[in-house]
């Protein structure tokens, strides 16, 4: 019973992340095509990094503190 529940939850999570990855790549490709003259989107690798920064995956939570 618990194995079936675990499998169902794991498949749901994997489906979500699979969908998220395709959307993420789609945004990176779209920005690269639409803004080729802009420095952050000139190369696909730069576009990928910029979209990753825009989605705030690496920081966790944004702070509004000023130093």
Biopython code that builds the backbone (N, CA, C, O; Angstrom):
import numpy as np
from Bio.PDB.StructureBuilder import StructureBuilder

atoms = [
    (1, "UNK", "N", (0.826, -1.185, 0.000)),
    (1, "UNK", "CA", (0.000, 0.000, 0.000)),
    (1, "UNK", "C", (0.877, 1.259, 0.000)),
    (1, "UNK", "O", (0.653, 2.171, -0.795)),
    (2, "UNK", "N", (1.886, 1.307, 0.901)),
    (2, "UNK", "CA", (2.746, 2.485, 0.957)),
    (2, "UNK", "C", (3.624, 2.594, -0.284)),
    (2, "UNK", "O", (3.955, 3.696, -0.725)),
    (3, "UNK", "N", (3.995, 1.465, -0.837)),
    (3, "UNK", "CA", (4.801, 1.481, -2.057)),
    (3, "UNK", "C", (4.003, 2.074, -3.216)),
    (3, "UNK", "O", (4.545, 2.842, -4.011)),
    (4, "UNK", "N", (2.742, 1.731, -3.316)),
    (4, "UNK", "CA", (1.893, 2.291, -4.372)),
    (4, "UNK", "C", (1.706, 3.791, -4.176)),
    (4, "UNK", "O", (1.732, 4.547, -5.148)),
    (5, "UNK", "N", (1.520, 4.227, -2.942)),
    (5, "UNK", "CA", (1.374, 5.662, -2.672)),
    (5, "UNK", "C", (2.654, 6.406, -3.025)),
    (5, "UNK", "O", (2.612, 7.476, -3.632)),
    (6, "UNK", "N", (3.799, 5.832, -2.640)),
    (6, "UNK", "CA", (5.080, 6.456, -2.946)),
    (6, "UNK", "C", (5.289, 6.568, -4.446)),
    (6, "UNK", "O", (5.740, 7.602, -4.937)),
    (7, "UNK", "N", (4.962, 5.509, -5.175)),
    (7, "UNK", "CA", (5.111, 5.539, -6.632)),
    (7, "UNK", "C", (4.213, 6.590, -7.267)),
    (7, "UNK", "O", (4.639, 7.294, -8.183)),
    (8, "UNK", "N", (2.989, 6.704, -6.799)),
    (8, "UNK", "CA", (2.062, 7.688, -7.366)),
    (8, "UNK", "C", (2.541, 9.116, -7.091)),
    (8, "UNK", "O", (2.506, 9.967, -7.981)),
    (9, "UNK", "N", (2.984, 9.376, -5.870)),
    (9, "UNK", "CA", (3.484, 10.711, -5.533)),
    (9, "UNK", "C", (4.760, 11.017, -6.312)),
    (9, "UNK", "O", (4.927, 12.127, -6.818)),
    (10, "UNK", "N", (5.655, 10.045, -6.409)),
    (10, "UNK", "CA", (6.897, 10.254, -7.141)),
    (10, "UNK", "C", (6.631, 10.537, -8.611)),
    (10, "UNK", "O", (7.285, 11.400, -9.197)),
    (11, "UNK", "N", (5.693, 9.836, -9.214)),
    (11, "UNK", "CA", (5.366, 10.089, -10.617)),
    (11, "UNK", "C", (4.751, 11.482, -10.806)),
    (11, "UNK", "O", (5.014, 12.151, -11.805)),
    (12, "UNK", "N", (3.937, 11.907, -9.848)),
    (12, "UNK", "CA", (3.346, 13.244, -9.921)),
    (12, "UNK", "C", (4.429, 14.313, -9.847)),
    (12, "UNK", "O", (4.408, 15.272, -10.618)),
    (13, "UNK", "N", (5.363, 14.157, -8.937)),
    (13, "UNK", "CA", (6.459, 15.119, -8.799)),
    (13, "UNK", "C", (7.334, 15.119, -10.043)),
    (13, "UNK", "O", (7.717, 16.187, -10.520)),
    (14, "UNK", "N", (7.655, 13.956, -10.573)),
    (14, "UNK", "CA", (8.465, 13.877, -11.786)),
    (14, "UNK", "C", (7.758, 14.497, -12.984)),
    (14, "UNK", "O", (8.400, 15.148, -13.809)),
    (15, "UNK", "N", (6.458, 14.308, -13.091)),
    (15, "UNK", "CA", (5.697, 14.949, -14.177)),
    (15, "UNK", "C", (5.743, 16.462, -14.053)),
    (15, "UNK", "O", (5.879, 17.165, -15.054)),
    (16, "UNK", "N", (5.632, 16.968, -12.828)),
    (16, "UNK", "CA", (5.704, 18.411, -12.617)),
    (16, "UNK", "C", (7.060, 18.946, -13.045)),
    (16, "UNK", "O", (7.133, 19.929, -13.783)),
    (17, "UNK", "N", (8.137, 18.308, -12.589)),
    (17, "UNK", "CA", (9.467, 18.800, -12.929)),
    (17, "UNK", "C", (9.776, 18.633, -14.415)),
    (17, "UNK", "O", (10.491, 19.455, -14.987)),
    (18, "UNK", "N", (9.261, 17.605, -15.038)),
    (18, "UNK", "CA", (9.449, 17.449, -16.482)),
    (18, "UNK", "C", (8.780, 18.601, -17.225)),
    (18, "UNK", "O", (9.346, 19.139, -18.177)),
    (19, "UNK", "N", (7.597, 18.976, -16.800)),
    (19, "UNK", "CA", (6.907, 20.113, -17.396)),
    (19, "UNK", "C", (7.665, 21.414, -17.129)),
    (19, "UNK", "O", (7.769, 22.268, -18.009)),
    (20, "UNK", "N", (8.186, 21.559, -15.932)),
    (20, "UNK", "CA", (8.924, 22.762, -15.550)),
    (20, "UNK", "C", (10.185, 22.905, -16.392)),
    (20, "UNK", "O", (10.504, 24.011, -16.829)),
    (21, "UNK", "N", (10.901, 21.828, -16.628)),
    (21, "UNK", "CA", (12.133, 21.880, -17.415)),
    (21, "UNK", "C", (11.846, 22.337, -18.836)),
    (21, "UNK", "O", (12.587, 23.153, -19.384)),
    (22, "UNK", "N", (10.775, 21.821, -19.444)),
    (22, "UNK", "CA", (10.460, 22.222, -20.815)),
    (22, "UNK", "C", (10.057, 23.688, -20.891)),
    (22, "UNK", "O", (10.431, 24.381, -21.837)),
    (23, "UNK", "N", (9.307, 24.166, -19.918)),
    (23, "UNK", "CA", (8.955, 25.588, -19.893)),
    (23, "UNK", "C", (10.203, 26.451, -19.703)),
    (23, "UNK", "O", (10.357, 27.489, -20.347)),
    (24, "UNK", "N", (11.077, 26.014, -18.822)),
    (24, "UNK", "CA", (12.319, 26.737, -18.555)),
    (24, "UNK", "C", (13.167, 26.847, -19.826)),
    (24, "UNK", "O", (13.638, 27.931, -20.168)),
    (25, "UNK", "N", (13.357, 25.730, -20.519)),
    (25, "UNK", "CA", (14.119, 25.759, -21.767)),
    (25, "UNK", "C", (13.422, 26.600, -22.832)),
    (25, "UNK", "O", (14.076, 27.281, -23.622)),
    (26, "UNK", "N", (12.106, 26.548, -22.849)),
    (26, "UNK", "CA", (11.357, 27.352, -23.805)),
    (26, "UNK", "C", (11.578, 28.844, -23.604)),
    (26, "UNK", "O", (11.755, 29.581, -24.574)),
    (27, "UNK", "N", (11.570, 29.291, -22.358)),
    (27, "UNK", "CA", (11.836, 30.703, -22.071)),
    (27, "UNK", "C", (13.267, 31.069, -22.452)),
    (27, "UNK", "O", (13.498, 32.140, -23.013)),
    (28, "UNK", "N", (14.224, 30.204, -22.158)),
    (28, "UNK", "CA", (15.611, 30.494, -22.500)),
    (28, "UNK", "C", (15.787, 30.609, -24.018)),
    (28, "UNK", "O", (16.477, 31.511, -24.494)),
    (29, "UNK", "N", (15.173, 29.710, -24.768)),
    (29, "UNK", "CA", (15.273, 29.762, -26.225)),
    (29, "UNK", "C", (14.553, 30.989, -26.780)),
    (29, "UNK", "O", (15.059, 31.655, -27.683)),
    (30, "UNK", "N", (13.370, 31.285, -26.238)),
    (30, "UNK", "CA", (12.605, 32.440, -26.725)),
    (30, "UNK", "C", (13.354, 33.750, -26.491)),
    (30, "UNK", "O", (13.407, 34.597, -27.382)),
    (31, "UNK", "N", (13.932, 33.925, -25.301)),
    (31, "UNK", "CA", (14.699, 35.149, -25.041)),
    (31, "UNK", "C", (15.930, 35.218, -25.936)),
    (31, "UNK", "O", (16.306, 36.298, -26.390)),
    (32, "UNK", "N", (16.552, 34.087, -26.190)),
    (32, "UNK", "CA", (17.726, 34.062, -27.060)),
    (32, "UNK", "C", (17.343, 34.455, -28.490)),
    (32, "UNK", "O", (18.100, 35.162, -29.156)),
    (33, "UNK", "N", (16.198, 34.012, -28.962)),
    (33, "UNK", "CA", (15.762, 34.346, -30.324)),
    (33, "UNK", "C", (15.279, 35.789, -30.415)),
    (33, "UNK", "O", (15.588, 36.487, -31.381)),
    (34, "UNK", "N", (14.519, 36.242, -29.410)),
    (34, "UNK", "CA", (13.926, 37.579, -29.475)),
    (34, "UNK", "C", (14.909, 38.704, -29.172)),
    (34, "UNK", "O", (14.763, 39.811, -29.690)),
    (35, "UNK", "N", (15.911, 38.429, -28.337)),
    (35, "UNK", "CA", (16.844, 39.473, -27.929)),
    (35, "UNK", "C", (18.298, 39.078, -28.219)),
    (35, "UNK", "O", (19.108, 39.015, -27.294)),
    (36, "UNK", "N", (18.639, 38.814, -29.472)),
    (36, "UNK", "CA", (20.006, 38.362, -29.759)),
    (36, "UNK", "C", (21.054, 39.460, -29.581)),
    (36, "UNK", "O", (22.226, 39.157, -29.357)),
    (37, "UNK", "N", (20.652, 40.735, -29.677)),
    (37, "UNK", "CA", (21.611, 41.834, -29.544)),
    (37, "UNK", "C", (21.846, 42.239, -28.098)),
    (37, "UNK", "O", (22.776, 42.991, -27.807)),
    (38, "UNK", "N", (21.015, 41.748, -27.196)),
    (38, "UNK", "CA", (21.178, 42.053, -25.784)),
    (38, "UNK", "C", (22.255, 41.133, -25.198)),
    (38, "UNK", "O", (22.253, 39.928, -25.449)),
    (39, "UNK", "N", (23.161, 41.705, -24.428)),
    (39, "UNK", "CA", (24.309, 40.941, -23.915)),
    (39, "UNK", "C", (23.914, 39.704, -23.096)),
    (39, "UNK", "O", (24.517, 38.648, -23.286)),
    (40, "UNK", "N", (22.929, 39.791, -22.196)),
    (40, "UNK", "CA", (22.610, 38.595, -21.405)),
    (40, "UNK", "C", (22.011, 37.451, -22.215)),
    (40, "UNK", "O", (22.010, 36.309, -21.756)),
    (41, "UNK", "N", (21.506, 37.736, -23.403)),
    (41, "UNK", "CA", (20.838, 36.710, -24.202)),
    (41, "UNK", "C", (21.542, 36.442, -25.533)),
    (41, "UNK", "O", (20.960, 35.811, -26.416)),
    (42, "UNK", "N", (22.764, 36.902, -25.690)),
    (42, "UNK", "CA", (23.477, 36.762, -26.957)),
    (42, "UNK", "C", (23.767, 35.304, -27.297)),
    (42, "UNK", "O", (23.634, 34.901, -28.453)),
    (43, "UNK", "N", (24.155, 34.522, -26.319)),
    (43, "UNK", "CA", (24.430, 33.101, -26.521)),
    (43, "UNK", "C", (23.404, 32.302, -25.730)),
    (43, "UNK", "O", (22.879, 32.771, -24.720)),
    (44, "UNK", "N", (23.122, 31.078, -26.206)),
    (44, "UNK", "CA", (22.117, 30.270, -25.519)),
    (44, "UNK", "C", (22.541, 29.949, -24.094)),
    (44, "UNK", "O", (21.706, 29.938, -23.190)),
    (45, "UNK", "N", (23.820, 29.688, -23.882)),
    (45, "UNK", "CA", (24.280, 29.385, -22.519)),
    (45, "UNK", "C", (24.081, 30.584, -21.601)),
    (45, "UNK", "O", (23.694, 30.420, -20.444)),
    (46, "UNK", "N", (24.343, 31.793, -22.107)),
    (46, "UNK", "CA", (24.104, 32.997, -21.306)),
    (46, "UNK", "C", (22.621, 33.188, -21.043)),
    (46, "UNK", "O", (22.225, 33.588, -19.948)),
    (47, "UNK", "N", (21.807, 32.902, -22.038)),
    (47, "UNK", "CA", (20.358, 33.010, -21.883)),
    (47, "UNK", "C", (19.847, 32.031, -20.839)),
    (47, "UNK", "O", (18.977, 32.362, -20.033)),
    (48, "UNK", "N", (20.394, 30.826, -20.861)),
    (48, "UNK", "CA", (20.019, 29.805, -19.880)),
    (48, "UNK", "C", (20.345, 30.271, -18.458)),
    (48, "UNK", "O", (19.531, 30.123, -17.547)),
    (49, "UNK", "N", (21.539, 30.832, -18.280)),
    (49, "UNK", "CA", (21.949, 31.322, -16.957)),
    (49, "UNK", "C", (21.079, 32.501, -16.531)),
    (49, "UNK", "O", (20.691, 32.585, -15.366)),
    (50, "UNK", "N", (20.770, 33.400, -17.439)),
    (50, "UNK", "CA", (19.956, 34.571, -17.110)),
    (50, "UNK", "C", (18.536, 34.161, -16.716)),
    (50, "UNK", "O", (17.983, 34.702, -15.758)),
    (51, "UNK", "N", (17.950, 33.227, -17.432)),
    (51, "UNK", "CA", (16.607, 32.757, -17.083)),
    (51, "UNK", "C", (16.636, 32.057, -15.729)),
    (51, "UNK", "O", (15.708, 32.190, -14.932)),
    (52, "UNK", "N", (17.701, 31.317, -15.478)),
    (52, "UNK", "CA", (17.841, 30.678, -14.162)),
    (52, "UNK", "C", (17.916, 31.729, -13.057)),
    (52, "UNK", "O", (17.327, 31.553, -11.990)),
    (53, "UNK", "N", (18.629, 32.805, -13.307)),
    (53, "UNK", "CA", (18.717, 33.889, -12.335)),
    (53, "UNK", "C", (17.361, 34.573, -12.173)),
    (53, "UNK", "O", (16.967, 34.913, -11.057)),
    (54, "UNK", "N", (16.652, 34.775, -13.274)),
    (54, "UNK", "CA", (15.345, 35.418, -13.208)),
    (54, "UNK", "C", (14.331, 34.596, -12.428)),
    (54, "UNK", "O", (13.455, 35.155, -11.768)),
    (55, "UNK", "N", (14.441, 33.282, -12.497)),
    (55, "UNK", "CA", (13.491, 32.446, -11.760)),
    (55, "UNK", "C", (13.890, 32.278, -10.307)),
    (55, "UNK", "O", (13.148, 31.697, -9.514)),
    (56, "UNK", "N", (15.080, 32.795, -9.955)),
    (56, "UNK", "CA", (15.520, 32.827, -8.566)),
    (56, "UNK", "C", (15.661, 31.430, -7.973)),
    (56, "UNK", "O", (15.305, 31.214, -6.814)),
    (57, "UNK", "N", (16.176, 30.480, -8.752)),
    (57, "UNK", "CA", (16.366, 29.122, -8.257)),
    (57, "UNK", "C", (17.542, 29.012, -7.301)),
    (57, "UNK", "O", (17.533, 28.177, -6.396)),
    (58, "UNK", "N", (18.541, 29.839, -7.493)),
    (58, "UNK", "CA", (19.762, 29.687, -6.711)),
    (58, "UNK", "C", (19.727, 30.437, -5.388)),
    (58, "UNK", "O", (20.451, 30.073, -4.462)),
    (59, "UNK", "N", (18.911, 31.466, -5.275)),
    (59, "UNK", "CA", (18.915, 32.281, -4.066)),
    (59, "UNK", "C", (17.913, 31.824, -3.017)),
    (59, "UNK", "O", (18.101, 32.106, -1.833)),
    (60, "UNK", "N", (16.888, 31.149, -3.403)),
    (60, "UNK", "CA", (15.892, 30.699, -2.434)),
    (60, "UNK", "C", (14.868, 31.770, -2.127)),
    (60, "UNK", "O", (13.721, 31.668, -2.563)),
    (61, "UNK", "N", (15.253, 32.790, -1.388)),
    (61, "UNK", "CA", (14.323, 33.845, -1.012)),
    (61, "UNK", "C", (15.015, 35.197, -1.196)),
    (61, "UNK", "O", (16.160, 35.385, -0.784)),
    (62, "UNK", "N", (14.315, 36.110, -1.805)),
    (62, "UNK", "CA", (14.877, 37.429, -2.043)),
    (62, "UNK", "C", (14.787, 38.275, -0.790)),
    (62, "UNK", "O", (13.788, 38.240, -0.071)),
    (63, "UNK", "N", (15.825, 39.024, -0.539)),
    (63, "UNK", "CA", (15.803, 39.946, 0.596)),
    (63, "UNK", "C", (15.770, 41.373, 0.075)),
    (63, "UNK", "O", (16.252, 41.653, -1.023)),
    (64, "UNK", "N", (15.216, 42.250, 0.847)),
    (64, "UNK", "CA", (15.127, 43.657, 0.440)),
    (64, "UNK", "C", (16.065, 44.530, 1.255)),
    (64, "UNK", "O", (15.913, 45.751, 1.290)),
    (65, "UNK", "N", (17.034, 43.905, 1.911)),
    (65, "UNK", "CA", (17.977, 44.675, 2.716)),
    (65, "UNK", "C", (18.931, 45.443, 1.824)),
    (65, "UNK", "O", (19.332, 44.969, 0.762)),
    (66, "UNK", "N", (19.282, 46.620, 2.265)),
    (66, "UNK", "CA", (20.269, 47.420, 1.545)),
    (66, "UNK", "C", (21.530, 47.509, 2.389)),
    (66, "UNK", "O", (21.478, 47.719, 3.601)),
    (67, "UNK", "N", (22.650, 47.346, 1.728)),
    (67, "UNK", "CA", (23.908, 47.413, 2.477)),
    (67, "UNK", "C", (24.598, 48.724, 2.266)),
    (67, "UNK", "O", (25.673, 48.952, 2.823)),
]
sb = StructureBuilder()
sb.init_structure("model")
sb.init_model(0)
sb.init_chain("A")
sb.init_seg("    ")
for serial, (resi, resn, name, xyz) in enumerate(atoms, 1):
    if name == "N":
        sb.init_residue(resn, " ", resi, " ")
    sb.init_atom(name, np.array(xyz, "f"), 0.0, 1.0, " ", f" {name:<3s}", serial, name[0])
structure = sb.get_structure()
